[in-house]
Amino acid sequence: MGKKWIKNFDELATSENRKLALMIAQTGLDAIDTEKVIYDSVQLKNNILSVNDQSFDLSRFKKIKVVGFGKASCSAALALEKILGSKIKQGSVIGLQKTACNYIQTFSGTHPRPSRLNIVAGKKIFEIVNQSDENDLIIAIISGGGSALLCYSESECVQGQILYDAFLKCGKTIRQINTVRKHLSVLKGGGLAQIAYPATVISLIFSDVPGDNFQDVASGPTYKDESTVEDARKIILENNLGEFDLIETPKEDKYFEKVYNFILVSNKTAVEAMERKSRELGFATNVVSTELYDQTEVVLKKIFSAKGDNTIVLAAGEPSIEVKNTEGHGGRNFHMGLQAVKEELLDQNSVFLSFASDGLDNNDGAGVIVDQNIFKKIAELGLNVDDYLSRFDSYSFFEKCGSIIITGPTGANVSDLMILLNRK
C-alpha cells in the first residue's frame, strides 16, 4: 500500500467489510498515482528518452518544450522535470492546483466550467506550441478535465460555459459534449498537432474516458478528428443546446505524421489493480464493465445483479444524470449512492462504494460508502430520501450520515470507480 489516499479511512472503517472495501479502493488509487505512472513509463538514459517501448534521441532536437492540461498535468509535470531537468527549455501546464516546478510554469484553472483563468494558461500554451519548428520536441501531458481546463480563445471559453450548462440538463455522454467542444476550439480535435507542425509531438495521455476512446481525452488535441462540423451541429440541434460558432478540425494527414500518442493509464489500470487486491483478500471477482455511460439506475442494476457470495463486483465509467433541479449539491457518485439507498439494494452482508478517481465528485468529497447501517441513521435523523433525491442534494444527505469519502484532489483522473463487496 502506498499513500493513505482516503483521509477519513479510520472513521469510515466501522466494520470489517467496510475496511476491506476501503482497502481495495486505496489500491485502485495507488495504481493510478500520476507521479508513479510517469516514473514507470518514462526513462532517460544516455540522452535517449524512452516512453513505454519507444525511444527518442534527444540530441536530434534543439529545444524540448512541455505543455499540459488536465487534472493530472501539474503532478505529471513535476515528475517529468525530475527526469528531464534543465533539458526542458520552456513549459506551461494547467491543472487544478499549481505545483512548484523549476522549468515549467504551472497554472490553476477552473473545472468543469472554463473561466478567464483558463484563457491565460491557454494563451501561453498556444504561444509555446505555435512558436515551434521542425527541430523542436513538444511533450504534451494530456489528462481528464483538459476539455474544460484547456481554453483558448475567449470565444471558446464563453461558448464552453454555455455548452457545459446546457449539457448538464440533458444528461448526454462525454463523447457527445466533446464532439461539440472539438469544433469550438483551435487546440482541440487535432488542433494542437496542426499548430505544432512540423515539430515532433509526444503525447503522454492519462485517460479518463470509459472504454478505449482515447481520442476523446481532453477532446483529442493530438488526434486526427473523425467528426465534422455537421456532426457537432446535429448534436446541438437534437438536444436544443443553442447557437454556437463552429469550426472544422484539421483533416490533413501531414499534421499527425510526427505525433506519438502514448496511453499511460486508464480506468482499466485501477480496476485491474483492485481485482488483484480482491483476490489476494480471498474474494471472487466480477468486473461488470469499465465503460458505463448509462443512467445511474441502470448502472446500479448492472452492478447489484452481479452480486455473489464472498464476491467483489467492480465497475468504472461515467454514469449519466439528467439534473432537473440545481438547488442541491453532489455529483454522479453521491447521486448513485443515494439511489442505492432509495432502492434498498444493500443487505447486511453488502458494502457499496462509488467514488471519483480525481477525488472531487463535483464537491469536496470523492464519493460515498454505503451499507445497511445507513438505514439506522435515516431513522435517527428523520431523513426523507425522496426529498434529497428530488432536490439533487445527495451531498447534504451523506454529510449528515457521515458516509462521505474524503481524499482531496488525487492529481489523477480515470473516471468514476465502483466497488460492491458482499461477504457474510
C-alpha positions as CSV (number, residue, x, y, z in Angstrom):
1,M,0.0,0.0,0.0
2,G,1.4,3.4,-1.0
3,K,-0.1,6.7,0.1
4,K,-3.1,6.9,2.5
5,W,-5.4,8.3,-0.1
6,I,-8.6,8.1,2.0
7,K,-8.1,10.8,4.7
8,N,-11.0,9.6,6.8
9,F,-10.3,5.9,6.4
10,D,-10.4,5.1,10.1
11,E,-13.7,7.0,10.6
12,L,-15.3,5.1,7.7
13,A,-13.9,1.7,8.5
14,T,-16.5,0.9,11.2
15,S,-16.8,-2.8,10.2
16,E,-14.6,-5.4,8.7
17,N,-16.5,-5.3,5.4
18,R,-16.1,-1.6,5.2
19,K,-12.4,-1.8,6.0
20,L,-11.8,-4.4,3.2
21,A,-13.8,-2.3,0.7
22,L,-11.8,0.8,1.6
23,M,-8.5,-1.1,1.3
24,I,-9.5,-2.2,-2.3
25,A,-10.4,1.4,-3.2
26,Q,-7.0,2.6,-1.9
27,T,-5.3,0.0,-4.1
28,G,-7.1,1.4,-7.1
29,L,-5.9,4.9,-6.3
30,D,-2.3,3.7,-5.8
31,A,-2.3,2.2,-9.3
32,I,-3.2,5.5,-11.0
33,D,-0.8,7.7,-8.9
34,T,0.3,10.2,-11.5
35,E,3.9,10.5,-10.4
36,K,4.4,6.8,-10.1
37,V,2.9,6.3,-13.6
38,I,5.4,8.8,-15.1
39,Y,8.3,7.1,-13.4
40,D,7.2,3.7,-14.6
41,S,6.6,4.9,-18.2
42,V,9.2,7.5,-18.9
43,Q,13.0,6.9,-18.6
44,L,16.1,8.9,-19.7
45,K,19.4,7.2,-20.3
46,N,22.4,8.5,-22.3
47,N,20.3,11.1,-23.9
48,I,17.7,8.6,-25.1
49,L,14.2,9.2,-23.9
50,S,12.1,6.1,-23.6
51,V,8.3,6.2,-23.4
52,N,6.8,2.7,-22.9
53,D,8.6,0.7,-25.6
54,Q,9.6,3.6,-28.0
55,S,12.8,5.6,-27.9
56,F,13.7,9.2,-28.9
57,D,17.2,10.5,-29.4
58,L,17.1,13.9,-27.7
59,S,20.3,15.0,-29.5
60,R,18.1,15.4,-32.6
61,F,16.2,18.3,-31.1
62,K,17.3,21.9,-30.3
63,K,14.5,22.6,-27.9
64,I,12.4,20.5,-25.6
65,K,9.1,22.0,-24.6
66,V,6.4,20.8,-22.2
67,V,2.7,21.7,-22.3
68,G,-0.1,20.1,-20.4
69,F,-3.8,20.4,-19.4
70,G,-6.0,18.3,-17.2
71,K,-6.2,17.2,-13.6
72,A,-3.0,15.1,-13.8
73,S,-0.9,17.7,-15.6
74,C,0.8,19.5,-12.7
75,S,1.7,16.3,-10.9
76,A,3.0,14.8,-14.1
77,A,5.0,18.0,-15.0
78,L,6.8,17.8,-11.6
79,A,7.7,14.2,-12.2
80,L,8.8,14.9,-15.8
81,E,11.0,17.7,-14.5
82,K,12.8,15.2,-12.2
83,I,13.6,13.1,-15.3
84,L,14.5,15.7,-17.8
85,G,15.6,18.6,-15.6
86,S,17.3,21.5,-17.5
87,K,16.7,19.8,-20.8
88,I,13.3,21.4,-20.7
89,K,13.7,24.9,-22.3
90,Q,10.1,26.0,-22.0
91,G,6.9,24.8,-20.5
92,S,3.4,25.6,-19.4
93,V,0.7,23.4,-17.9
94,I,-2.8,24.0,-16.3
95,G,-4.4,21.8,-13.7
96,L,-6.5,22.4,-10.6
97,Q,-3.5,23.1,-8.3
98,K,-0.2,24.8,-9.0
99,T,3.0,22.8,-8.5
100,A,6.4,24.2,-7.6
101,C,8.3,23.4,-10.9
102,N,11.7,24.9,-11.9
103,Y,11.3,24.8,-15.7
104,I,7.6,24.5,-16.3
105,Q,5.1,27.2,-15.5
106,T,2.0,25.9,-13.8
107,F,-1.4,27.4,-13.7
108,S,-4.5,26.7,-11.6
109,G,-7.7,26.8,-13.6
110,T,-11.4,26.1,-13.2
111,H,-13.3,22.9,-13.9
112,P,-15.9,21.8,-15.0
113,R,-16.8,25.3,-16.3
114,P,-14.0,27.2,-18.0
115,S,-13.2,30.7,-17.0
116,R,-10.8,33.6,-17.7
117,L,-8.2,31.8,-15.5
118,N,-8.1,29.1,-18.1
119,I,-7.7,31.5,-21.0
120,V,-4.4,32.9,-19.6
121,A,-2.9,29.5,-19.5
122,G,-4.4,28.5,-22.8
123,K,-2.8,31.6,-24.5
124,K,0.6,30.6,-23.1
125,I,0.3,27.0,-24.3
126,F,-0.8,28.2,-27.7
127,E,2.2,30.5,-28.0
128,I,4.7,27.8,-26.9
129,V,3.3,25.3,-29.4
130,N,2.9,27.9,-32.2
131,Q,6.5,29.1,-31.9
132,S,8.0,25.8,-32.7
133,D,9.8,24.4,-35.8
134,E,10.9,21.0,-37.1
135,N,13.9,20.9,-34.7
136,D,11.7,21.1,-31.6
137,L,10.2,18.3,-29.4
138,I,6.9,19.1,-27.7
139,I,5.9,16.8,-24.9
140,A,2.1,17.2,-24.2
141,I,0.7,16.0,-20.9
142,I,-3.0,15.3,-21.7
143,S,-5.4,14.2,-18.9
144,G,-9.0,14.1,-17.9
145,G,-10.5,17.6,-17.2
146,G,-8.5,19.0,-20.1
147,S,-11.5,19.7,-22.2
148,A,-12.5,22.5,-19.7
149,L,-9.1,23.5,-18.5
150,L,-7.6,23.9,-22.0
151,C,-9.4,27.0,-23.2
152,Y,-8.3,29.5,-25.9
153,S,-9.5,31.9,-27.1
154,E,-12.1,33.9,-25.1
155,S,-14.8,33.0,-27.6
156,E,-14.1,29.3,-26.9
157,C,-14.3,29.9,-23.2
158,V,-17.6,31.7,-23.3
159,Q,-19.1,29.1,-25.6
160,G,-17.7,26.3,-23.4
161,Q,-19.5,27.7,-20.4
162,I,-22.8,27.8,-22.3
163,L,-22.3,24.3,-23.7
164,Y,-21.5,22.8,-20.3
165,D,-24.6,24.3,-18.6
166,A,-26.8,23.1,-21.5
167,F,-25.4,19.6,-21.5
168,L,-25.8,19.2,-17.7
169,K,-29.5,19.5,-18.2
170,C,-29.8,16.9,-20.9
171,G,-27.6,14.1,-19.4
172,K,-25.7,13.2,-22.6
173,T,-22.3,11.3,-22.8
174,I,-18.9,12.8,-22.6
175,R,-18.3,11.8,-26.2
176,Q,-21.1,13.9,-27.4
177,I,-20.1,17.0,-25.5
178,N,-16.5,16.6,-26.6
179,T,-17.6,16.3,-30.2
180,V,-19.0,19.8,-30.0
181,R,-16.0,21.1,-28.0
182,K,-13.7,20.0,-30.7
183,H,-15.5,22.3,-33.1
184,L,-15.3,25.3,-30.9
185,S,-11.5,25.2,-30.5
186,V,-8.3,25.9,-32.3
187,L,-6.4,23.5,-30.0
188,K,-8.8,20.5,-29.5
189,G,-9.7,17.9,-32.2
190,G,-6.2,17.7,-33.5
191,G,-5.7,21.5,-33.4
192,L,-2.6,21.3,-31.2
193,A,-0.9,18.9,-33.6
194,Q,-1.7,21.3,-36.5
195,I,-0.3,24.3,-34.7
196,A,2.8,22.3,-33.6
197,Y,3.6,21.1,-37.2
198,P,6.3,20.4,-38.2
199,A,7.7,19.8,-34.7
200,T,7.7,16.3,-33.2
201,V,5.0,15.8,-30.5
202,I,5.0,13.1,-27.8
203,S,1.6,12.9,-26.0
204,L,1.5,11.4,-22.6
205,I,-2.2,10.5,-22.1
206,F,-3.9,9.9,-18.8
207,S,-7.3,8.7,-19.9
208,D,-10.5,9.5,-18.0
209,V,-12.7,8.3,-20.9
210,P,-14.5,4.9,-20.3
211,G,-13.5,2.4,-22.9
212,D,-10.7,2.8,-25.4
213,N,-11.9,6.1,-26.9
214,F,-8.6,7.8,-26.2
215,Q,-9.2,10.5,-28.9
216,D,-11.8,11.9,-26.5
217,V,-9.5,12.6,-23.6
218,A,-9.3,16.4,-23.3
219,S,-11.2,16.5,-26.6
220,G,-8.3,14.9,-28.5
221,P,-5.8,17.8,-29.2
222,T,-3.2,15.5,-30.8
223,Y,-5.5,13.0,-32.6
224,K,-6.9,13.3,-36.1
225,D,-10.6,14.0,-35.5
226,E,-13.1,11.9,-37.5
227,S,-16.0,14.1,-36.6
228,T,-17.2,17.1,-38.7
229,V,-18.9,20.4,-38.1
230,E,-22.1,18.7,-39.3
231,D,-21.8,16.0,-36.6
232,A,-21.4,18.7,-34.0
233,R,-24.4,20.7,-35.4
234,K,-26.5,17.6,-35.3
235,I,-25.8,17.0,-31.6
236,I,-26.6,20.7,-30.9
237,L,-29.9,20.6,-32.8
238,E,-31.0,17.2,-31.3
239,N,-30.5,18.5,-27.8
240,N,-31.6,22.0,-28.3
241,L,-28.3,23.4,-27.0
242,G,-28.4,26.8,-28.5
243,E,-26.3,28.7,-31.1
244,F,-22.5,28.2,-31.5
245,D,-19.8,29.3,-33.9
246,L,-18.4,26.0,-35.2
247,I,-15.1,25.5,-36.9
248,E,-13.8,22.4,-38.8
249,T,-11.0,20.4,-37.3
250,P,-7.8,19.6,-39.3
251,K,-8.1,16.7,-41.6
252,E,-4.7,16.6,-43.4
253,D,-2.6,13.6,-42.5
254,K,0.7,15.6,-42.6
255,Y,-0.1,17.2,-39.3
256,F,-0.1,13.9,-37.5
257,E,2.9,12.1,-39.1
258,K,5.3,13.2,-36.3
259,V,2.8,12.8,-33.4
260,Y,3.2,9.9,-31.0
261,N,0.3,9.2,-28.6
262,F,1.1,7.1,-25.6
263,I,-1.7,5.9,-23.3
264,L,-0.1,5.7,-19.8
265,V,-3.1,5.0,-17.7
266,S,-6.9,4.4,-17.8
267,N,-9.6,3.2,-15.6
268,K,-8.7,-0.4,-16.6
269,T,-5.4,0.2,-14.7
270,A,-7.3,0.9,-11.5
271,V,-9.9,-1.9,-11.9
272,E,-7.2,-4.5,-12.7
273,A,-5.3,-3.5,-9.5
274,M,-8.5,-3.6,-7.4
275,E,-9.3,-7.0,-8.9
276,R,-5.8,-8.4,-7.9
277,K,-6.2,-7.0,-4.4
278,S,-9.7,-8.5,-4.1
279,R,-8.3,-11.9,-4.9
280,E,-5.4,-11.5,-2.5
281,L,-8.0,-10.9,0.2
282,G,-9.8,-14.1,-0.7
283,F,-12.7,-12.9,-2.8
284,A,-14.1,-14.0,-6.1
285,T,-14.3,-11.1,-8.5
286,N,-16.7,-9.9,-11.2
287,V,-15.8,-7.0,-13.4
288,V,-19.1,-5.7,-14.8
289,S,-17.7,-3.0,-17.2
290,T,-15.1,-0.3,-17.4
291,E,-17.2,1.8,-19.8
292,L,-20.5,2.5,-18.0
293,Y,-22.3,5.6,-19.5
294,D,-25.8,4.5,-18.5
295,Q,-28.2,6.4,-16.3
296,T,-27.4,5.8,-12.6
297,E,-30.4,3.5,-12.1
298,V,-29.2,1.2,-14.9
299,V,-25.6,1.2,-13.6
300,L,-26.9,0.1,-10.2
301,K,-28.9,-2.7,-11.7
302,K,-25.9,-4.0,-13.6
303,I,-23.7,-3.9,-10.5
304,F,-26.1,-5.4,-8.0
305,S,-27.3,-8.1,-10.3
306,A,-23.7,-9.3,-10.5
307,K,-23.5,-9.8,-6.7
308,G,-22.5,-13.2,-5.3
309,D,-21.4,-14.8,-2.1
310,N,-17.9,-13.7,-1.0
311,T,-17.6,-11.6,-4.2
312,I,-16.3,-8.2,-5.1
313,V,-18.1,-6.6,-8.0
314,L,-16.1,-3.9,-9.8
315,A,-17.1,-1.3,-12.4
316,A,-15.9,2.0,-13.8
317,G,-17.3,4.7,-16.1
318,E,-19.2,8.0,-16.1
319,P,-22.9,7.3,-15.3
320,S,-25.2,10.0,-16.6
321,I,-27.7,12.1,-14.7
322,E,-30.2,14.5,-16.1
323,V,-30.1,17.3,-13.5
324,K,-33.6,18.8,-13.2
325,N,-33.0,20.8,-10.1
326,T,-29.9,22.8,-9.3
327,E,-30.7,23.7,-5.7
328,G,-28.7,20.9,-4.1
329,H,-25.1,19.7,-4.1
330,G,-23.5,16.5,-5.1
331,G,-22.1,14.6,-8.1
332,R,-22.6,11.3,-10.0
333,N,-21.3,9.1,-7.3
334,F,-23.2,10.8,-4.5
335,H,-26.4,10.6,-6.5
336,M,-25.9,6.9,-7.3
337,G,-25.2,6.1,-3.7
338,L,-28.4,7.8,-2.7
339,Q,-30.3,5.9,-5.4
340,A,-29.0,2.6,-4.0
341,V,-30.3,3.7,-0.6
342,K,-33.7,4.6,-2.0
343,E,-34.0,1.2,-3.8
344,E,-32.9,-0.6,-0.6
345,L,-30.3,-2.6,-2.6
346,L,-28.0,-3.3,0.4
347,D,-28.4,-6.2,2.7
348,Q,-26.4,-6.9,5.9
349,N,-23.5,-8.5,4.0
350,S,-23.0,-5.7,1.5
351,V,-20.9,-2.5,1.2
352,F,-21.1,-0.3,-1.8
353,L,-18.6,2.4,-2.7
354,S,-18.7,4.8,-5.7
355,F,-16.1,7.5,-6.0
356,A,-14.4,9.9,-8.4
357,S,-10.8,8.9,-9.1
358,D,-9.8,12.6,-9.1
359,G,-11.1,12.9,-5.5
360,L,-13.7,15.6,-6.3
361,D,-17.2,14.4,-7.2
362,N,-18.4,17.9,-8.2
363,N,-17.7,18.9,-4.5
364,D,-15.0,18.4,-1.9
365,G,-15.9,14.7,-1.4
366,A,-14.6,11.9,-3.7
367,G,-17.8,9.8,-3.3
368,V,-19.7,7.7,-0.7
369,I,-19.6,4.4,1.2
370,V,-23.0,2.8,1.9
371,D,-24.1,-0.2,3.9
372,Q,-27.3,-1.3,5.7
373,N,-26.3,0.7,8.8
374,I,-27.3,3.9,6.9
375,F,-31.0,3.0,7.5
376,K,-30.4,3.4,11.2
377,K,-29.1,6.9,10.5
378,I,-32.1,7.7,8.4
379,A,-34.4,6.7,11.2
380,E,-32.4,8.5,13.9
381,L,-32.2,11.8,11.9
382,G,-35.7,11.6,10.3
383,L,-34.3,11.9,6.8
384,N,-36.5,11.8,3.7
385,V,-34.6,10.1,0.9
386,D,-37.0,11.0,-1.8
387,D,-36.8,14.7,-0.8
388,Y,-33.0,14.7,-1.1
389,L,-33.1,12.9,-4.4
390,S,-35.7,15.2,-5.9
391,R,-33.6,18.2,-5.0
392,F,-30.4,16.5,-6.2
393,D,-28.9,17.2,-2.8
394,S,-27.1,14.0,-2.1
395,Y,-24.1,15.8,-0.6
396,S,-26.2,17.1,2.3
397,F,-27.7,13.7,2.9
398,F,-24.4,11.8,3.1
399,E,-22.8,14.6,5.1
400,K,-25.4,14.1,7.8
401,C,-24.9,10.3,7.7
402,G,-21.1,10.5,7.9
403,S,-20.7,8.5,4.7
404,I,-18.5,10.8,2.5
405,I,-15.2,9.5,1.3
406,I,-12.6,12.3,1.6
407,T,-9.4,12.1,-0.4
408,G,-8.9,15.7,-1.6
409,P,-7.6,16.2,-5.2
410,T,-5.7,13.0,-6.1
411,G,-3.8,14.5,-9.1
412,A,-5.2,11.7,-11.2
413,N,-8.4,11.2,-13.2
414,V,-9.5,7.9,-14.8
415,S,-13.4,8.2,-14.5
416,D,-15.5,7.0,-11.6
417,L,-14.8,3.7,-9.8
418,M,-17.4,1.4,-8.1
419,I,-17.0,-1.4,-5.7
420,L,-19.7,-3.8,-4.3
421,L,-18.4,-6.1,-1.6
422,N,-20.5,-9.0,-0.4
423,R,-19.2,-11.1,2.5
424,K,-21.1,-12.8,5.3
